[in-house]
Every structure is written in structure tokens, then in C-alpha cells.
Amino acid sequence: MCCDENEKLRLSRRGVLGRGLAVGAVAALSGLASEAVDTRLAFAAGRYTGDTLVVVSLRGGFDGLSAFAPIGDTAYYRARPGIAVPKSSVIAGEGGLFGLHPALAPLLPQWRAGRLAAVHAVGQPNPTRSHFAAMEAMENAAPGSSIRSGWLDRMLGLTGAGGPLAAVSMGEAMPARLLAGPSVDVSMTGVDDFHLAAADKKPMAAALRVMYADAPPLLAAPALAADRALAATGPVRIGGYRPANGARYPDTDLGAALSDVARLIKARAGLVTAAVDCGDWDMHEGLGPAVRGQRMYDNLAAFAAALAAFTTDLGETAMKSVTVLTISEFGRRVKENGSGGADHGHGNAMMLLGGGIRGGHVYGDWPGLDPRDLVDGDLAATTDYRSVIGEVLQKRCGLGALDAVFPGVRPSRFGLATAR
């Protein structure tokens, strides 16, 4: 990544406690001591029966204009003479207007089977070209309000799920605010790396329980929840892990993280939601044409390979109860720059994958790329990204009204997901 702001993203609210508890893992739980509890949330009772929601954050500003290229918009080729995806290179289409980047070939079976979709021209209500500010706003998702928790934390609270592994941030990089708030979550670099940093672990775990037994709830909750999560991952680690159905995850951070997410799902560990980061999308230079060896091509290929392995590993039956969606803080500018890349922009594309997704389609209200249709040189955002997530939360995760998660936002009516 070329922007200094992105280095800040490696700092996590859970980092200090986590590094004290585990080796190779951020093992602390949600910031109950540092985040105000929103007493307006009404926590549902009962067992969660919705989809496992996997949120993949494409850090750095994903270029949706490359991934789902608007090949039917002639202004696209005028604005990007060096980096536009040629019509002859796309591997699938959508009414002659959009085409999939050739590097997404590993996901082509999911597109053809109707399990992979995209929504184009999505964005935030108060756009900014600052990575740090845009990511914080995207993960908080409550602009103009006093709410300081993350939207995924609020969603988890409404499900009533309280298991030790209900919400997991998986991988080397941790989302800073998605899971900030009162609901308990755990962060780990990997299932096998999640353990206490002590040679004699049982006495240490017992000591932690005694130490926090009489502590105020806000102080005790993270440590005691960590203890529960450590106990819950023990059976998952037994015997190691071998992906099913011949799935082969790429040797990347995303591949490793999704492999562990699949592992928790198949172990029926009570996983409701998982947050995974996938970075290196800040392509101010060297985005390149749509051919192997170019930065955008290679990044998309690795991303697609990891997601394809995830779906293969889980299999069609398990994927009926899993929904994957991508978010990114902003898109790239329409016009390519002099370095073969694109600078920070606004409108972008989201991807949705799962057995409950009506795929093989690019949804959204396309505003066009003619200069008169742009907003300060950017693709106009005609759909609030929160409304897309809201449709998934209602139809696949069983939530009712969305105000407690996304204040003032109505779910999209694209019909991009089937109701459970």
C-alpha cells in the first residue's frame, strides 16, 4: 500500500490485551471496557438460525470498475485507455453493460450457478478520500448519530447469539471498528495459533478465572470470554484440518483466514459472523491492463482463488447457510492517472456470494461514466452500501427492522437474496 494512513490499520483496540494472552494471535474480546454500551439495543432471545455472514473488507479502495467492468459504457474506454478491461477479455456478461474481469475465472462456476452477484455504484452517504476516515465511517455505519459501535457488533447483538465463537475476526489484519461494542467477539490470526502464551496453560487459565471472578463486569467480561473462546477452540484443533472436496486454498493471508472460517463453520462452533481483511487494493500506480502479471489481475486472481476454495471446501449444502459479502472504503477515480493506476474515488462495487444469493447478475442503478454524470470525477454512488447489507440481514440473517443496525436506512429492494 502506498498511503501512510493504511499503516494505522494494523493497530487494533484489542491488540494490547490480545498480545498478552496469546502467541501468534490477537486473543482479546470486544472492547466492553472502552466502548459505551448502547442501551437502545433490544437483544433477541433464542437460538440463531440465520446464515453465517462472512464480511470481507477489501482494504485500500477496491476498483469495482475493473472487477465488474462497464464494457457497454463507451466513456469507460475513453477515461481508461491503458487499464480498461477489453470487451474481448471479459469472461461473463450482464446484458452487454458489464463484464467480469478475466482474473475472476475461479468464481465463474459460482456466477453461472447463480450464487455470485455484484451491486454496482454503491457508496457511503458522506464520502471522503481519506482511507482512515472512510474505513472508520464504513465500519461504524451510523453517520450523524451518537452511536460509536460497529455495525457488525450491532447486528450480532440483535441475533441474541452469545456463544464464545459467535463472532470472529480472522487473520493477520484486524478490522478496527466492525465489531467494536458490547457484543462479545474474538480475534485470532488462526485457529491453531489461538492459545495461551504459557508453558503450563491450565494453571494460567485457572488463575485468570480466579483473578476476574469478582471484578466489575466491564473489566471481567473480556478475560472471561477469552477463556471460554479458548476452551471452545480446543475441540476444533484436534486432529488438525484438511479441506474437503479437494479444495486447495492459495498460500495467502486471505486463503488461510477463509480456511479457518470454513473450519469453524463445519465444526458447528456457533459462528454467526466472521470478519476477514484482504488488503493491497490501493493502486495509485501499476494497476495495469487485464493480463496476468499485472497488479490488479494478480490480486483479483488470488482473491478469487481463495473464495473459490472456500465454497468448494464447504460444499453446496453448507453454502446454503452462508453468505459472503465484500465492502471497501471507497472506489477509484474513473480516469486513469499517469502512473497506470487510479486515485481515490467514490462509487464502487460490492460482491455477494452464497446459496441464498440470486446471482449471475449485476444489480444497481448505473449512473453512467460520461463526464457530466460524474461527481467530482468519480462514479456517482446511487446505492447506499448499507441498504445492500440490510437486504441480506433481513432475508438471510432473520433481522426485522434495521434502525438498530443502520439508523434511518431502508433495505434495498433489488431482490438479490432469497428469504430463508
Secondary structure as the mmCIF struct_conf table of DSSP 4:
data_model
#
loop_
_struct_conf.conf_type_id
_struct_conf.id
_struct_conf.beg_label_comp_id
_struct_conf.beg_label_asym_id
_struct_conf.beg_label_seq_id
_struct_conf.end_label_comp_id
_struct_conf.end_label_asym_id
_struct_conf.end_label_seq_id
HELX_RH_3T_P HELX_RH_3T_P1 ASP A 4 ARG A 10
TURN_TY1_P TURN_TY1_P1 ARG A 13 ARG A 14
HELX_RH_AL_P HELX_RH_AL_P1 GLY A 15 LEU A 21
STRN STRN1 ALA A 22 ALA A 22
BEND BEND1 VAL A 23 ALA A 25
STRN STRN2 LEU A 29 LEU A 29
TURN_TY1_P TURN_TY1_P2 LEU A 32 SER A 34
BEND BEND2 GLU A 35 GLU A 35
TURN_TY1_P TURN_TY1_P3 THR A 39 ARG A 40
BEND BEND3 GLY A 46 GLY A 46
BEND BEND4 GLY A 50 GLY A 50
HELX_LH_PP_P HELX_LH_PP_P1 ASP A 51 ASP A 51
STRN STRN3 THR A 52 LEU A 58
TURN_TY1_P TURN_TY1_P4 ARG A 59 GLY A 61
HELX_RH_AL_P HELX_RH_AL_P2 GLY A 64 ALA A 67
STRN STRN4 PHE A 68 ALA A 69
TURN_TY1_P TURN_TY1_P5 ILE A 71 GLY A 72
HELX_RH_AL_P HELX_RH_AL_P3 THR A 74 ALA A 79
TURN_TY1_P TURN_TY1_P6 PRO A 81 ILE A 83
BEND BEND5 ALA A 84 ALA A 84
HELX_LH_PP_P HELX_LH_PP_P2 VAL A 85 PRO A 86
HELX_RH_3T_P HELX_RH_3T_P2 LYS A 87 SER A 89
BEND BEND6 ILE A 91 ALA A 92
STRN STRN5 GLY A 93 GLU A 94
TURN_TY1_P TURN_TY1_P7 GLY A 95 LEU A 97
STRN STRN6 PHE A 98 LEU A 100
HELX_RH_3T_P HELX_RH_3T_P3 PRO A 102 LEU A 107
HELX_RH_AL_P HELX_RH_AL_P4 LEU A 108 ARG A 112
TURN_TY1_P TURN_TY1_P8 ALA A 113 GLY A 114
STRN STRN7 LEU A 116 GLY A 123
BEND BEND7 PRO A 125 ASN A 126
BEND BEND8 ARG A 129 ARG A 129
HELX_RH_AL_P HELX_RH_AL_P5 HIS A 131 ASN A 140
TURN_TY1_P TURN_TY1_P9 PRO A 143 GLY A 144
BEND BEND9 SER A 145 SER A 146
BEND BEND10 SER A 149 SER A 149
HELX_RH_AL_P HELX_RH_AL_P6 TRP A 151 THR A 159
TURN_TY1_P TURN_TY1_P10 GLY A 160 GLY A 160
TURN_TY1_P TURN_TY1_P11 PRO A 164 LEU A 165
BEND BEND11 ALA A 166 ALA A 166
STRN STRN8 ALA A 167 MET A 170
BEND BEND12 GLY A 171 ALA A 173
BEND BEND13 ALA A 176 ARG A 177
TURN_TY1_P TURN_TY1_P12 LEU A 178 LEU A 179
BEND BEND14 GLY A 181 SER A 183
STRN STRN9 VAL A 186 MET A 188
BEND BEND15 THR A 189 THR A 189
HELX_RH_3T_P HELX_RH_3T_P4 VAL A 191 ASP A 193
BEND BEND16 HIS A 195 HIS A 195
STRN STRN10 LEU A 196 LEU A 196
BEND BEND17 ALA A 197 ASP A 200
HELX_RH_AL_P HELX_RH_AL_P7 LYS A 201 TYR A 212
TURN_TY1_P TURN_TY1_P13 ALA A 213 ASP A 214
BEND BEND18 ALA A 215 ALA A 215
HELX_RH_AL_P HELX_RH_AL_P8 PRO A 217 ARG A 237
TURN_TY1_P TURN_TY1_P14 ILE A 238 GLY A 239
BEND BEND19 ALA A 244 ALA A 244
TURN_TY1_P TURN_TY1_P15 ASN A 245 GLY A 246
BEND BEND20 ASP A 251 THR A 252
HELX_RH_AL_P HELX_RH_AL_P9 ASP A 253 LYS A 266
TURN_TY1_P TURN_TY1_P16 ALA A 267 ARG A 268
STRN STRN11 THR A 273 CYS A 278
BEND BEND21 HIS A 284 GLU A 285
BEND BEND22 ALA A 290 VAL A 291
TURN_TY1_P TURN_TY1_P17 ARG A 292 GLY A 293
BEND BEND23 GLN A 294 GLN A 294
HELX_RH_AL_P HELX_RH_AL_P10 ARG A 295 MET A 319
TURN_TY1_P TURN_TY1_P18 LYS A 320 SER A 321
STRN STRN12 VAL A 322 ILE A 327
BEND BEND24 GLU A 329 GLU A 329
STRN STRN13 ARG A 332 ARG A 332
BEND BEND25 VAL A 334 LYS A 335
TURN_TY1_P TURN_TY1_P19 GLY A 338 SER A 339
BEND BEND26 GLY A 340 GLY A 341
STRN STRN14 HIS A 344 HIS A 344
BEND BEND27 HIS A 346 HIS A 346
STRN STRN15 ASN A 348 GLY A 354
TURN_TY1_P TURN_TY1_P20 GLY A 355 GLY A 356
STRN STRN16 ILE A 357 ILE A 357
BEND BEND28 GLY A 360 GLY A 360
STRN STRN17 HIS A 361 TYR A 363
BEND BEND29 GLY A 364 GLY A 364
BEND BEND30 ASP A 370 ASP A 370
HELX_RH_3T_P HELX_RH_3T_P5 PRO A 371 ASP A 373
BEND BEND31 LEU A 374 LEU A 374
STRN STRN18 VAL A 375 VAL A 375
TURN_TY1_P TURN_TY1_P21 ASP A 376 GLY A 377
STRN STRN19 ASP A 378 ASP A 378
STRN STRN20 THR A 383 ASP A 384
HELX_RH_AL_P HELX_RH_AL_P11 TYR A 385 LYS A 395
TURN_TY1_P TURN_TY1_P22 ARG A 396 ARG A 396
BEND BEND32 CYS A 397 CYS A 397
TURN_TY1_P TURN_TY1_P23 ASP A 403 VAL A 405
BEND BEND33 PHE A 406 PHE A 406
TURN_TY1_P TURN_TY1_P24 PRO A 407 GLY A 408
HELX_LH_PP_P HELX_LH_PP_P3 ARG A 410 SER A 412
BEND BEND34 PHE A 414 PHE A 414
STRN STRN21 ALA A 417 ALA A 417
#
